[in-house]
Amino acid sequence: MIASCITQDLSGSLPKCGAIIGSSVALKPFVGTSMGVQSVSTDTLAYKHRPVVYETPTLRNIYKVLATQYDPLGLLLPYTTRAKVIIRQLWNKQRGWDDPNLPPELLQSWRVWENELQYLPSITLPRTYVPPEVEKDGAIHEVHIFSDASEQAYGAVAYMRTTDKGGQVYLSFMVARSRVAPKRSHSIPRLELCGALVAAQLARLLQRELTLQIETTVLWTDSSTVLTWLTSESCHYKVFVGNRVAEIQELTEKCSWRYVASASNPADDLTRGKPLNVLTGTNRWSQGPPFLLQDSATWPVMPRTDLTDDPTEIRKSAFCGATAVPPQSIIFDSRNHETWQELLYITAKRVQQESFPNDYQHLEKGKPVSSDKHHMTQSLSAPVIVHYVYYIYSSVDEQRELTARLSSYKKKI
């Protein structure tokens, strides 16, 4: 059975819209009915465990068990991510769907994980973001999203922080998403960047779907390298980093990024994994990090060290240029010539000798030049020769001297 969340008027304030009652999620205990869905005395969401019976652990049967854990909000991700990592390792071992010969160490890890399913009915989550008795008028709502990554997985988790008129702060779990790290090995900073991208996508999702007025959205990461990347221009980095930095900057244009130490980061539970029985009691994963219940002045800040960049991710730049050096035989001392016409004549003669040596020898001997060689004289018009004069005196000092001499020559002409 699938049912949408109970409305505010029937079951309290600020419901977790999007929470779905399905194959393994249910409301308990039941005390009456409304709209075809029975309301709840404790107003909480809970899970049901429906065991999957099979004879031999195979990849197919492991998938069947994992698929029964319907968790639309991601509350069980510290637990279910462990199973996803086991499955990825089985694929790396190239096991078939029905191959019963699983590696002993992975088989043992799977049995430990499966035995913890007995604690699933003990997992509960308040259905509303704040208690129904809290005055909604004048309340300030904030969204805080934490990201993290490890060699096995990366992801993000979001919480709502509500402050009422009296200054009382309430913190509640919203939604979480995780990804298993790709088969190709990546550096931890790159995986942290992937986790930050998941957080940015969650921020955009919540901005689009929430009907509450959100005062501010803050994203947290424990990677100083990621914070450096996000405050830089994406074009400075290689494709992998540059593309993700550009997307994060676009998605979180109206949000702010902050630093949180790994010890205070609830997303660390997602990437490292947690036993299911740990999630049944008081824990920071389902209830949020304690420091968010304090005044913002006491929140974690970046250590007083310069943000460091990863030099291996900087896009390499290269200069491509060309230089031209005139033949040494063309270069001569212009001070030996007294007039402008003489300088142009000698320059043209030298250029002809260098550019058209065979044709020049024919002209000196009085022999005719073929018709296709007429470019020899046509190309040496006065503007072209003047260009050559400036060209052969390439240094700055020579150019200045030549300019002065040309000015005096022109006055004599």
N, C-alpha and C positions, 0 to 999 in steps of 0.2 A: 504494500500500500504506500502511495506517495501523497503527501499533503503539504501544502504551503504552511509557512509559520503562522502562529496564532496572532491575531491583530492586537494592537496595543490596548484597545478598550476591553478586550476579553481576558487578557492574561498579563497585564502589567505593562511597564514602559519599555520603550526601545528594544523590541525583539530582535534577535539575530536573524534577520531576513536572509533567506538562502539556505538555512538549515533544513534538511529534508529528512522526513521519517521514512526509512527504507528497510532494506533487508537486514541491516544490523544496527540501525539507530532507532530508538523508541523513546517515548515519554513515560515516566513512572513517578510515583504510583498514581493510579487513576482515581479521581473523585468527582464524578459528574460528567456531563457532556456539553459541548457547544459547537455549532457549525459542523457537526459530524465528527469532530475531533475532541477527544476527552481532555479536559484541562488537568492540571497537575498541581498537587498540594505544594510540592517543593519547587515547582516551576523550573525544572532542570531537564537537560537532554542526557540520555544515557545510551549505552550500547548493549546489544544482545549477541551472544556467541552461539553460532550454529555450527557444530563440528562437521567437518568433511571427512567421511569414512573412505579410506583407501588402504590397499594392501602393502604396496611397496613405494617408498619415496622416489619419485622421478621428477624430472623437470615439469612435466605436465601436471602432476598432482600438486607440486609445490605452487604452481601458478593458480590452481583451483582454490587452494586454501587462502592465498593472498588476495584473490579476487573477491572473496566473501567479506573482506573487511571494508565495508562501504563507509568512507570517511570524507564527506564533501567539504568539511571545514578544515581538515588537516590536523585535527587535535591529536591523532595517533601517530603523526609522522616520526617522532623520535623512536617509536617502536617499529613501524612498518618500513621505514627506510633501511633498517638493518636487514630485513628480508629481501629488499630490492638489491642490496649490495651482494647478498649471497647468490641471488639469481644471476647477477652480472658475472660473478666469479665462476659460476657453473658454465655460462656461455663461453668464458675464456678457456675453460677446460675442454671445450668442444664436445659437450655431451648432447646426445640426441634427446628428443622429447620423451621417449619411453625407455631410456637407458637406465637400468637399475644400479649400475656400478658407479655410484657417485663417490667423489673423493672423501675419505673418512673424516677429515677435518671439517669440510663443508657440511657433511651429513650431520656431524655432531652439533655444529652451529645451528643448523635448521631445527633439530630436535629440541634444543634449548629454547629457541624462539617459539616453536609451536606449543611447547608446554606452558608458556606464559599466557596463552590465550585464555586460560581459566580466570584470569584477573579482569578480563574485558568488561563484564557486567558491573564492576566496581568503578569504572570511569564515568564521571558525571561532569556536566558543564552547565552553569546557569544560563537559562534561555535568554535573559535580558542583559543588556549592557550595563544597566544600573538598577538597583533595587526599585521596585514599584513605588515605595514610599518617598523616594527622593523627588523634590520639586523640580519639574522639568524646565519651567520658565527661568530664564537667566542663567542656565547651566552652560558651561563652556566645554566643547568637545574637541579633543585633539586625537590625531592618529599617529602612532609611533610604530615604525617598521624596522626590524632588526635583520641583518643579513650576516651570513657566515659561510665558510667553506672549509673543507678538508680534502684529503686525497681521495676520499670515497664518495663524498656527496657535497652538495651546496644547496642553499635555499634561503627562505626568509619567513618571518612570522610577524603578524600585525596585532597591535593592541589598541583599544580605545581608552583614553584617559579623560575622565569627566570631572569637572570641578563645579560644585553647586554654589549657590549664593553665599552660603556660610563658609566657603573655602574648603569644604570636605572633598577629598579626592577619591575617585573610584576608578579601578583598573579592571579591564576585562579582555579576555581572549577574543579575537575576531576571526582570523583566517591564517593559514600557513600553506606554503608550497615548497616542494623540494624536487631536486633532480639528482640522479646518480651521475657521478663524474664520468666524462666520456672515456672510452677505451684508450684513446690516444693520450699519452701522458702530457699534462700541462703543469706549469709552475703554480705554486700556491697563490701568488698575486693574481694570476689569470683566473683561477677558480674563484678567488674572492671577488673579482670583477663580475664573473658570471652570477654569483650570489647577489651582488648589488643590482644587477639587471633584473633578477627575479623580484627584488624589493621594489624597484622602480615600476615594474609591471603591476605589482600588487597595489601600489599607490594610485596608479591610473585607474585600475579596476574599482577601487573603493571610491575614488572621486566621482566616477561615473555612476555607480550603483547606489551609494548611500543617499537616503533622503534627508538625513540630518545635516545641519549646517556645521561644517568642520572649520574650526578656527585656524588650525595650522596642521601641517603634515611634516613630521620629522623622520628622517631615515638615518639609521645608525649602522656603522661598520667598525670592526676592530682592526682594519687594515689601513695604515697610514699611506701605503703606496696607492691604494684605490682613491683615497681622498686627494692625493696629489694629482692623479690622472683626471679626476672630475673637476678640478679647478684649472685645468690646462686646456689648450685647444687640441681637439682630437686629431687634427692633421699632423701633429708632431710625432705621432706614434705609428707603429706598424698596423697592418690591416686588422688583425684580431683585436687588439686593444682599441684602436682608433674607431672602428665601427661600433663597438659596444659603448665606448665613452660618449660618442655622438648620440646614440639612442637614449642612454640614461639621462644625458643633459636635456634632451628634448622632453622626455617623460616627466622629469622632476624639475621643470623650469620654475614652478611656483612652490617648490618644497625646499627644505634645508637639509644639509647633511651634517652629521656630528660623529665624533669619535666615542667609542665605548670600549673599555678593556674586555678582553676575552672572558675574564672571570665574571663579569657582569652582563655578558651577552646571552640572552635566552636562546638565540638561534644556534648557539654552540651545542645545545642539547639535541638539536635536529641533525647536525652533521656528525656528531660523535655517537649518537644513539643512546637510548635509555631503556632499561627493563620496564616492562609494562606495569609491574607492581609499584614502581617509583612514581608513576603518573597517577596513581589512585589517591595519594595523600596530598599534603600541601607541597607545592613545587612551583618554581618560577616559570615553568613552561606554560602551564594552563592559567596561572594567576598573574603573570607578568613580573618583570624585574622590580624588586622592592624600591629602588631609587626613584622610580617614577611616581611613587606616592609622596615623595618629599618635594620641597620647593625647588623650582628650576635652578636656583642659584647653587644648589648642592649637586647638580647632575655632573656626570663625568665630563672632563675636558681633555683636549689634546695635550699630551706631555710637552713640556717646554723644550722641544727639540725641533730642528728644521725638518720639514717634510722632505722625505727622500724619494727620488725618482729611480726607476729601474732602468739603467743605461742600456740593457739588452733589448728594451722595447722601443727605444728612440728610432725613428725613421732616419736612415742614413741619407745625407744630402751630398751631392757631387756637383762640382763646377765643370762645365764643358765650354771651352773657349779655343780660339785659334790665334796665332800670331804670325805675322808676315814680315820677313826681313828682305830688304832689297838686295840685289847682287852687289857685292863689294865694288865691282868695277864701275857701277853707276855713281857711287858716292864720290864727290870731289869737292874741292874748296871753292865756295862761291865768291870768296874775296878776291880771286884772281880775275874777275870779270867786272868791267867798269860800267856797263850799260845793261839795261833790262833786256834789250833785244839780243845782246850777246849771250846773256845767261839762258834765255829761252832757246836760242839756236844751238848752243853747246849741249843743253839738256836733251833737246829733240834728237840731236845727232847720236848722243850716247844711248838713248832709249832705242833708236832704230838699230844700232849696232847689237844691242843685247837681245832685242825682240825678233829682229828679222836679219840674222847674220848673212845668210845666203843672198837674199835680195839686195842687201846693202853692198855686198861685194860686186854684184852685177852692175849696179848703178855707178860704182866707182870706176869700173872698167868700161863704162859706156855701153854695156849690153842691155837689151830690152828686158823688161819685167813682164811676165805673163799677165793677162788681163785679170786673172783671179787673185793677183797680188795687189790690186789697187787699194786694198784696205790699209796697206803700209803707209800711204800718205794721207788717206782720208781719216784714219783714226788718230792722226797726230795734229789735230786742230789746236788752236791756241788754248782753249779751256782745258784740253786734255794735257797739254804740256805743262800748264800752270799747276794742274793736279799732280803731275809727276814731280815738279819742283818741290811742292810741299811734302810729298810722300817720301822723297829720299832724305830729307832732313827731318828725321823722326824724333830727335830729342827736343825737349821743351826749349832749351836754351837756343838751339839752332833755329827752331821755328820762330822764336821771338826776334832773333838777329835777322833772319831772312825777311820777316815782315817789315822790319825797319828799313832794310836795304831796298826792298821792293818799292816802298813808299818813296824813297829818294830817287830810285830809277825812273819811276813813273813821272816824277816832276821834270826829269831831264828830257823825257820823250816829247 
